Amino acid sequence: MSTQTKIALVTGGSRGLGKDMALSIARKGIDVILTYRTNEAEANKVVKEIEAAGKKAAALQLDMAKFDSLDNFMQQLVQTLQSKWNTDKFDFLVNNAGMGGSKFFPDVTETFFDEFMNVHFKSIYFLTQKCVPHINEGGRIINISTGTTRFVNPGYSVYASMKGAMEVLTKYLAKELGAKGIGANIVAPGPIETDFNNATIRNNPQLKERLASLSPLNRVGNADDIGGVVAFLCTDEARWINGQRIEVSGGINV
């Protein structure tokens, strides 16, 4: 692989798991473009942290719930690549942006379902389609799933179904993009203590204790349990891992 600096696009990189992914990827010597939905100040802090470590970074606004905004985002992405890196190509697409929320099956509304489908499947599907012409040969796509596609946590039927769709899509991306030299994998975290879904785990000690008890390691995960794995998948050492679901859950419900 060439020694030219690689570039990663991390959606939802301003906080939580995405922030740790962006910082972990930068520590591998890769430049980072991250997206944020509303919190520009937090995104800019992450950019400054990456720049302080000696890598280039940029932040762009992207709302995955607004499917119509994808073309405009792509224009901004290409402009940023050209102005900051003098290219229209990048290497790693990390489809991390998402939203939390649980409703028991009888309570799910069409509005709730459609919002999750847009954010967690439809927008990712077409954002990836639009990005592929700009991904270098040897590049990778890294999607994010959830442990709840393997084991059931009542209330997550919508969220987990969309992630299940992403798991199937990842295999198709690996198969269909292989001719372009592009690999695709999906990382499935277990319960993680972040501000995701209104910090459900952090704000609920009993839930946290119950989830921890399901793990052989007797704890829930932290953001830095996940970011390093995503960063590893962006390295040359991981070049032969392709089409895989990699669960990073501490062995919960093993």
N, C-alpha and C positions, 0 to 999 in steps of 0.2 A: 504494500500500500504506500501511497506517496506520503512525503513528509509535510505536504501542505496542510495548514491548520484545518481541522474538521469543524463543522458547525452543526449544532443541534437546535431544533425547534421544540420547546417544551410548552405545551398548552397548560394553562392553569398553573403557572410557575411562580406565582407571587406569594403563596402561603402553603402550609401543610406539606403533604407528600410532594407536590410539584416543586416547591421551594427546595426541599432537600434533594430532589432529583437534579434540579438545575445546578445547585452548588456541587453535588457529587460529580456530575458530568464535567463541570469546569475543572475540578481537581484532577481529572484525567487528561487535562490539556486541551479540552475541546471548548470552542467558543459557543455562546448560548444566546438564542433569541427566545424570550419567554413571553407568554401572553397572560393578560389579566382581564377579568370581566369588569370590575368597577374600581378596584383599589389600586390606582396608579401609583400612589405614594409608596405602598408596600412593594410593588413591582420594581420601582426605581431603587429602593433600598437593596433588593437582591442584585440588581444590575451593578450597583456600586460595590457590593461585596465581591462579585465576580471580577470586576475591574481591578479592585484592590489586590486580588490574587494574581493579577497579570494577564487575564484573558479579556477578550472583547465580549461585550454583551449589549443587548437592546431589549426594550419591552414594547409590545404592541397590544392594543385593545382588541379583544375578541369575545363575543357573547355567543356561545354555542347554541343557546336557545333561539337565536335569531338566524334561522337558516338563510334568509335573504342577504345577510351581511357577509357571507363567505367570499364572494367575488371581490368585494371591496377590501377585505382582509388580505386576499392574495396579492392585490395590487400593492398594498402597503408592505407586505412581506418582500416582494421582489424589489421594490424601491429601497428598502432597508438593506437588503443583501447587496444591491449595487452600490449604494452610497457608502456603506461601512466596510464591505468586504470585496467590492469590485467583481462581483459574480452574480449570477441569478440562480445558483445552485447551493444546496446544503446537503447534509449527510444523514442526519438522524431525525426522525419525526417521532416524538413521544406524545401520544394522544392521552394526556392525563386529565384534562379539564373535565370536571363533572360536578354533580350536586348530590347531596344526600337527601334522604326522605324515606320514611316507611309508612305504609298504610296496610292494614289487614285486607285481604282479598275482597271481602264484601263491601269495603268502604272506598275502593279505588274508583275514581271518576275518570271520565274520558279526558278531561283537561289535565289531570295529574299524569295519566298514561302518556298523552301526547307530548307533554313537556319532557318527560324522561326519555321518550323515544327520540325526540329531536336532539337532546343534549348528549345522550349516551350511545346513540346508534346512527341515526340519519345524518346528523351534521359531521360526525367522525367519518362515516363512510365517504361522504362527498368531499370533505376537506382533504382526506387522504388521496382521493382520486385527483383532486386539483393539484396536490403537492407532488405527486409521483413524477411528472415531467421535470421537476426541479430537484429531484433527489439524485445525487451522484451514484454511479455504479459502485457497488461495494457498500452502499448505504443500508440503513436498517429502519424498520418501522417497529416501534414498541408500543403496544396497546396495554391498557390496564383493565383487569377484571376484578374478581372478588372471590373470596373463599366460599361465598354463599351460592356459587354455581355448583359446588361439590356437595355441600351440606346445607340443610334448610334452616333458615332463621325466620320464623313467621313475621310477616310484615314487609318482607323484601321481595315479594313476587314480581313486582314491576322492575325494580332495580336489577335483580339477579337475572331476569329474563333478557333484559337488554345486554347485560354483560355476557350472557350465554351466546347471544347473537354475535357479539364481538369476538368470542372465542372461535366460533365457526368462521367468521370473516378472516381472522388472522391466518388460519390454515389456507384459505383461498388466496390471500395476498401472497403468502410464501410460495404457493404453487404458481400463481399467474405472473408474479413479478420476478421469479427466479431467473428468467431469461435476461432481465435487465441487471442481474447481479445484486438485486435488492432482497434482503432477508426480512422476515417478520416473526415476532414472538409476542406473547402476552404474559404479563406478570399479574398474579392474583394475590393481593395482600389478604391476610386475615384481619381480625379486629385491630384497629390502630387508634391510639390515643392522640387525636388532633382536634382541630375545631370543626372537622367535617360533620355534617348533619347536626348543626347547632351543638357541637362538642358533646354528643350524646354519651359517649363512654367516659369522658373526663368529668362530666357533671353528675354522673350517676354511679356512686361508689359500689352499690350492690351489683349493678350490671357489670361493672369492670371486674369485680371479684368473681362473678359467675363465669365470665368469658375467660378470665385468667385460669380458672380451675379446669377448663376444658383443654388447656395446653399442657403438654408434658413439661414445658419450661416454666409453667405456673406464672405467666404474666401475659399482658396484652402487648401488642407491638408498638413501636415508636416510629416516627417518620424516618429516622436514620437507619432503621432496619430494612427499609425498602429502597431508598435512594441509591445506595451503593450497588444494589443488584441491577437496577436500571442502567446505572453508569457502566457497569461491567459489560452489559449487553451492547454497549456502544464502542467497545474496544475490539482490537484485532484478535485478542485471545478468545473472544466469543463468536468468531466468524462462522463456526461450524454448527452453532446452535440455531436452528431454523424451524419454524412452524410449531413451536412448542408453547404449552401452557406451563409456566413456572410459578408454582404456588410458594409464596413467601409468608408463611403463617405460623411459624414456630411449631408446626406439627399439630395444630388444633384438630380435634376430632379425628385423629389419625387411626 
